[in-house]
């Protein structure tokens, strides 16, 4: 939902600028591409942060288990 709303907002801003400056559809296309690239970069950094946190939790969970339990699960 966030992805679509951001793209729509930038689409609207680009449409407004193009009508105001009579430069159809330069700003509309440029701002949509800018917003899509920005959303993918945002998703990448959020994914990387989440995976780093989960990996740290997994390592902490493995280290806190007794050695005999770790050997049985392997």
C-alpha positions as CSV (number, residue, x, y, z in Angstrom):
1,X,0.0,0.0,0.0
2,X,2.8,2.4,0.9
3,X,4.6,1.7,-2.4
4,X,1.5,2.5,-4.5
5,X,0.6,5.6,-2.5
6,X,4.1,7.1,-2.9
7,X,4.1,6.4,-6.6
8,X,0.6,7.9,-7.0
9,X,1.6,11.0,-5.1
10,X,4.7,11.5,-7.3
11,X,2.6,10.8,-10.4
12,X,0.2,13.6,-9.3
13,X,2.9,16.0,-8.6
14,X,4.5,15.3,-12.0
15,X,1.1,15.7,-13.7
16,X,0.6,19.0,-12.0
17,X,4.0,20.3,-12.9
18,X,3.6,19.2,-16.5
19,X,0.3,21.0,-16.8
20,X,1.7,24.1,-15.2
21,X,4.9,24.2,-17.3
22,X,3.3,22.6,-20.4
23,X,6.1,19.9,-20.6
24,X,4.0,16.8,-21.0
25,X,4.9,14.1,-19.8
26,X,8.5,14.8,-18.7
27,X,8.0,15.5,-15.0
28,X,5.4,12.8,-14.7
29,X,7.6,10.1,-16.1
30,X,10.7,11.4,-14.3
31,X,9.0,11.6,-10.9
32,X,7.4,8.2,-11.2
33,X,10.7,6.6,-12.1
34,X,12.4,8.4,-9.2
35,X,9.7,7.2,-6.8
36,X,9.8,3.6,-7.9
37,X,13.6,3.5,-7.7
38,X,13.4,5.1,-4.2
39,X,10.8,2.6,-3.0
40,X,13.0,-0.3,-4.1
41,X,16.0,1.1,-2.4
42,X,13.9,1.6,0.8
43,X,12.6,-2.0,0.6
44,X,16.2,-3.3,0.2
45,X,17.5,-1.5,3.3
46,X,14.4,-2.5,5.3
47,X,14.9,-6.1,4.2
48,X,18.6,-6.1,5.0
49,X,18.0,-4.6,8.5
50,X,15.3,-7.2,9.2
51,X,17.5,-10.1,8.1
52,X,20.5,-8.8,10.1
53,X,18.2,-8.6,13.2
54,X,16.9,-12.1,12.7
55,X,20.3,-13.5,12.1
56,X,21.5,-11.9,15.4
57,X,18.5,-13.4,17.2
58,X,19.2,-16.8,15.7
59,X,22.9,-16.7,16.7
60,X,22.0,-15.6,20.2
61,X,19.5,-18.4,20.5
62,X,22.0,-21.0,19.3
63,X,24.7,-19.7,21.7
64,X,22.3,-19.8,24.7
65,X,21.4,-23.4,24.1
66,X,23.3,-26.1,26.1
67,X,25.9,-27.9,24.1
68,X,24.2,-31.2,24.3
69,X,21.0,-29.7,22.9
70,X,22.8,-28.2,19.9
71,X,24.5,-31.6,19.1
72,X,21.2,-33.4,19.2
73,X,19.5,-31.0,16.8
74,X,22.4,-31.1,14.3
